[in-house]
Each structure stands twice: as C-alpha cells, then as structure tokens.
C-alpha cells in the first residue's frame, strides 16, 4: 500500500476503534507494518459469524 492509502487506513481504524455498540465487534488495533494490513478484533465465542446467523441451534439459545 502506498503512503497515502496507509495514512487513510490508519485514520479510519482510529475512528472505528472508538465505536462502542453492543451489536458491533470492537476493533482493538491494526498492524500497518506488513504488505497486507491486519485488523485485530475482540474475541467472540461460539464459532463464526456465519454459523451464528445461519444455524437454527444458535438462534434458539
């Protein structure tokens, strides 16, 4: 990523990391010092988001 895109990405991550809502997964941080930037999210138990929204067993909990 070029320097301009990296700065824009960092600004967006700063804003998104400040959002606090019960229905959103919290962004804890990011790593911009690699070829492909990485995001760090809080841990959410009970499997994947796909499983949570697509299985009847989870919906009945």
VENQUILIN-V210094 format. One line per field, one symbol per residue. phi: phi as a letter, one per 20 degrees, with the letter a starting at -180 (. if undefined). psi: psi as a letter, one per 20 degrees, with the letter a starting at -180 (. if undefined). burial: I if it has 9 or more other ideal C-beta (glycine too) atoms within 8 Angstrom, else O. A space follows every 50 residues. Layout:
phi: ???
psi: ???
burial: ???
//
This chain:
phi: .ffffffffffffffffefcbfedffeerbcdecfdgcdddffdfmnefg ffeddffffef
psi: prhghggggggghgghiipoqhjqpppharojkrgoqqqorqporkbrgg ghiiphghhi.
burial: OOOOOIOOIIOOIOOOIOIOOOOOOIIOOIOOOOOOIOOOIOOOOOOOOO IIOOOOOIOOO
//
